[in-house]
Amino acid sequence: MTVTTAGTTAADIEFHYDLGNDFYALWLDETLAYTAAKWDGIPRDAPDATSLPRAQRAKLDHHLDLVGARPGDGLRLLDVGCGWGAMLAHASGDDRVREAVGLTVSRAQYEFLAARALPGVEPRLESWEAHDPDRPYDAVMAMGSFEHFATAGMSRAERLDCYARYFAACHRWLRPSGRMSLQTIAYDGAADGSGPIGDFVGNDVFPTARLPRLSEIAAACDPYFSVVALTASAEDYARTLASWSARLLRAREQAEQLVGPEGYRRYRRYLRASEVTFLRGAATLYRIGFRRRDEPLRLSA
């Protein structure tokens, strides 16, 4: 099993995600989804215990819609950066997906998923660069992993090259006319991650990670994919972060037992600072649907 990566290193991923499954379970909902939920139609005064899982499942269904999965299709699906398996678990009980492969470079997440033994699901401790499937996929998803593909200090040209290699790999993995979805945080406006909040997140929470811009995603994907759907919702992430933060506050005693008082304070600060970043419009959330170009474009330099 290969975990090497040209983006955020496996060690940096483990710094964040391997803090402890029990710790994350305290403040994530029952789906264990660690990306923004989709809150359309869910009242703000709805009980958190039911509203967050409902919003997370709405997000998962939205991504299945983006890849064109219909009842009875029985697709072969790849989830790049599968986390603790929110989509894999959701898809394993849905006749839209027959077989699913999940990639993670977090050993804790891989071991958690392997122990779950979800029917029709194969978790792999492997980076996307190392992935070499034995047959094509019908659909590829990435929710919350694209933010780790480039690193702080890369030039725009280096980031574009990294993103283009990802889209080229997805093109190779997919069958003709296959579909893909992407959910990613991205810089918006003049923001570039500098400043106290950016320094804190980059140094103490997600070492070396660098967010993309929409223009970079568009340029990198264009030779390989047509964009068929695009939505932006900073509000979805702000509301998700507010819910996580409130859950962590309620679980303070258990959290401090697991990660210590400093670990608890660091994560509370991270969740609140991230919420403010979205509310101020410094970052946004994109959900993008793609269709494979069966004949890649040859773009002039």
C-alpha positions in Angstrom: 0.0 0.0 0.0 1.5 3.3 -1.1 0.9 6.6 0.7 3.4 8.9 -0.9 2.0 12.1 -2.2 3.4 15.1 -4.1 0.9 17.4 -2.3 0.4 17.6 1.5 2.5 14.7 2.9 1.1 11.7 4.6 2.8 12.9 7.8 1.0 16.3 7.5 -2.3 14.5 6.9 -1.7 12.3 9.9 -0.9 15.4 12.0 -4.5 16.4 11.5 -6.6 13.4 10.8 -4.9 10.8 13.0 -5.5 12.9 16.2 -8.0 10.2 17.2 -11.2 8.7 15.7 -12.9 9.0 19.1 -12.1 12.8 19.2 -13.7 13.5 15.8 -16.7 11.3 16.6 -17.5 13.7 19.5 -18.3 16.6 17.2 -19.0 15.2 13.8 -22.4 13.7 13.3 -23.3 10.0 12.9 -22.2 10.0 9.2 -18.7 11.1 10.2 -18.6 13.4 7.2 -15.9 16.0 7.6 -16.8 18.3 4.8 -19.5 21.0 4.4 -23.1 19.8 4.6 -25.9 21.0 2.2 -28.4 22.9 4.2 -31.0 23.8 1.6 -34.5 23.7 3.1 -33.4 22.9 6.6 -34.6 25.6 9.1 -32.1 27.2 11.3 -34.1 26.3 14.4 -34.2 22.6 13.5 -32.7 20.4 16.2 -28.9 19.9 15.6 -29.1 16.2 16.4 -31.2 15.6 13.3 -30.5 18.6 11.1 -26.7 18.0 10.7 -27.0 14.3 9.6 -29.9 15.3 7.3 -27.8 18.1 5.7 -24.8 15.8 5.4 -26.8 13.1 3.6 -28.3 15.7 1.3 -24.7 16.6 0.4 -23.9 13.0 -0.3 -27.0 12.6 -2.5 -26.1 15.8 -4.3 -22.7 14.4 -5.3 -24.4 11.2 -6.5 -26.7 13.4 -8.6 -23.6 15.3 -10.0 -22.1 12.0 -11.3 -25.4 11.1 -12.9 -26.1 8.1 -10.6 -29.7 6.9 -10.9 -31.6 4.2 -9.1 -30.5 0.7 -10.2 -27.4 1.9 -12.1 -25.0 0.0 -9.9 -22.0 2.2 -10.7 -18.4 1.5 -9.9 -17.3 4.6 -7.9 -13.9 6.0 -6.7 -13.9 8.3 -3.7 -10.6 10.2 -3.5 -9.8 11.2 0.0 -12.6 9.2 1.5 -12.1 10.2 5.1 -14.0 7.9 7.6 -16.2 6.7 4.8 -19.3 8.9 4.8 -19.9 8.5 1.1 -18.7 4.9 1.0 -21.2 3.9 3.8 -24.0 5.9 2.1 -23.3 4.4 -1.3 -23.0 0.8 0.0 -26.7 0.9 0.9 -27.8 2.5 -2.3 -28.6 0.6 -5.5 -27.1 3.6 -7.5 -23.6 2.2 -6.6 -22.6 -1.5 -6.8 -18.9 -1.2 -6.0 -16.9 1.6 -4.3 -13.2 2.2 -3.8 -12.0 4.7 -1.2 -8.5 6.3 -1.1 -7.0 7.8 2.0 -3.4 8.5 3.2 -4.5 8.5 6.9 -3.7 5.2 8.5 -6.3 5.8 11.3 -9.0 6.4 8.7 -7.9 3.3 6.7 -7.9 1.0 9.7 -11.3 2.4 10.8 -12.8 1.7 7.3 -11.2 -1.7 7.0 -12.8 -2.7 10.4 -16.2 -1.5 9.2 -16.1 -4.0 6.3 -18.8 -2.2 4.3 -20.3 -4.4 1.6 -19.0 -3.7 -1.9 -16.4 -1.3 -0.5 -12.6 -1.5 -0.8 -10.7 1.1 1.3 -7.1 1.6 0.2 -4.2 3.3 2.1 -3.0 5.0 -1.1 -2.5 8.4 -2.6 -4.2 9.4 -5.8 -0.8 9.6 -7.5 -0.2 5.9 -6.8 -3.6 4.7 -7.8 -3.7 2.3 -10.7 -7.1 0.6 -11.0 -7.4 -2.7 -12.9 -10.6 -1.5 -14.7 -12.3 1.8 -15.3 -14.7 3.6 -13.0 -18.1 5.0 -13.9 -17.7 7.9 -11.5 -15.0 9.7 -9.4 -15.6 12.0 -6.4 -13.4 14.1 -4.3 -14.9 16.0 -1.3 -12.5 17.9 0.8 -9.3 16.4 -0.6 -8.5 18.7 -3.5 -7.4 21.4 -0.9 -4.4 19.1 -0.1 -3.1 18.5 -3.7 -1.0 21.7 -3.8 1.2 23.0 -1.0 2.1 26.4 0.4 5.1 27.8 -1.4 4.2 26.5 -4.8 4.0 29.0 -7.7 0.8 29.3 -9.7 2.4 27.3 -12.5 3.3 24.5 -10.1 -0.2 24.4 -8.6 -1.7 24.3 -12.1 0.6 21.4 -13.0 -0.4 19.5 -9.9 -4.1 20.0 -10.5 -3.8 19.1 -14.2 -2.1 15.8 -13.3 -5.0 15.0 -11.0 -7.6 15.7 -13.8 -5.4 13.7 -16.2 -5.4 10.8 -13.8 -9.2 11.0 -13.4 -9.5 11.0 -17.1 -7.5 7.8 -17.3 -9.5 6.1 -14.5 -12.9 6.9 -16.0 -14.8 5.0 -18.7 -15.9 7.0 -21.8 -18.3 9.8 -20.9 -17.8 9.1 -17.2 -18.7 11.7 -14.7 -16.9 13.3 -11.8 -17.7 15.6 -8.9 -15.6 17.9 -6.8 -16.3 19.7 -3.5 -13.5 22.0 -2.5 -12.9 25.1 -0.4 -11.3 27.9 -2.5 -9.9 31.4 -2.0 -12.3 34.1 -3.1 -11.9 37.8 -3.8 -8.4 39.1 -3.0 -7.8 36.5 -0.2 -4.7 34.3 -0.5 -4.4 32.7 2.9 -2.1 35.3 4.4 -2.7 37.0 7.7 -3.1 35.7 11.3 -6.0 33.2 10.5 -4.1 31.8 7.5 -0.9 31.5 9.5 -2.7 29.7 12.4 -4.5 27.2 10.2 -1.4 26.6 8.0 1.0 26.1 11.0 -1.2 24.5 13.7 -4.1 22.7 11.9 -3.4 21.8 8.2 0.4 22.0 7.7 1.5 23.1 4.2 -2.0 22.9 2.7 -2.8 25.5 0.0 -6.3 26.3 -1.3 -7.0 26.6 -5.0 -8.8 29.4 -6.9 -11.6 28.7 -9.3 -9.6 30.0 -12.2 -6.9 27.3 -11.5 -9.5 24.5 -11.3 -11.0 25.6 -14.6 -7.7 25.9 -16.4 -6.5 22.5 -15.1 -9.6 20.5 -15.9 -10.4 22.0 -19.3 -8.4 19.6 -21.5 -10.0 16.6 -19.9 -13.5 17.5 -18.7 -16.5 19.6 -19.5 -18.0 21.4 -16.5 -21.7 20.6 -16.4 -22.6 22.0 -13.0 -21.2 24.6 -10.6 -22.5 26.1 -7.4 -20.8 28.2 -4.7 -22.0 28.4 -1.1 -19.8 29.9 1.6 -22.9 29.8 3.8 -23.1 26.0 3.7 -19.6 25.8 5.2 -20.1 28.5 7.7 -23.2 26.8 9.0 -21.5 23.4 9.1 -18.6 24.9 11.1 -21.0 26.5 13.5 -22.7 23.2 14.1 -19.3 21.4 14.6 -18.1 24.1 17.0 -21.3 23.9 19.1 -21.0 20.1 19.3 -17.3 20.4 20.4 -18.2 22.9 23.0 -20.9 20.6 24.5 -18.4 17.7 24.5 -15.5 19.8 26.1 -14.9 17.5 29.0 -14.6 14.3 26.9 -12.5 16.2 24.3 -10.0 17.4 26.9 -9.7 13.9 28.2 -8.8 12.7 24.6 -6.6 15.5 23.3 -5.9 17.6 26.4 -7.0 21.2 27.1 -4.6 22.7 24.5 -5.9 20.3 21.8 -9.5 21.2 22.6 -8.7 25.0 22.5 -6.8 24.7 19.2 -9.8 23.0 17.5 -12.3 25.4 18.9 -10.2 28.2 17.6 -9.8 26.5 14.3 -13.6 25.9 13.8 -14.5 29.5 14.9 -11.8 31.1 12.8 -12.8 29.1 9.7 -16.4 30.1 10.2 -15.4 33.7 10.2 -13.3 33.2 7.0 -16.4 32.0 5.2 -18.7 34.7 6.7 -16.3 37.4 5.5 -16.1 36.0 2.0 -12.4 35.3 2.1 -13.1 31.7 1.1 -16.0 29.9 -0.5 -17.2 26.4 -1.2 -17.5 25.0 -4.7 -19.4 21.9 -5.8 -18.6 21.1 -9.4 -19.9 18.4 -11.7 -17.8 17.3 -14.7 -18.2 15.1 -17.8 -15.2 13.3 -19.3 -14.0 14.6 -22.7 -13.4 11.4 -24.5 -11.0 13.2 -26.8 -8.8 15.5 -24.6 -8.3 19.0 -26.0 -4.9 20.1 -27.2 -4.6 23.6 -25.8 -2.0 26.0 -27.1 0.4 27.4 -24.5 
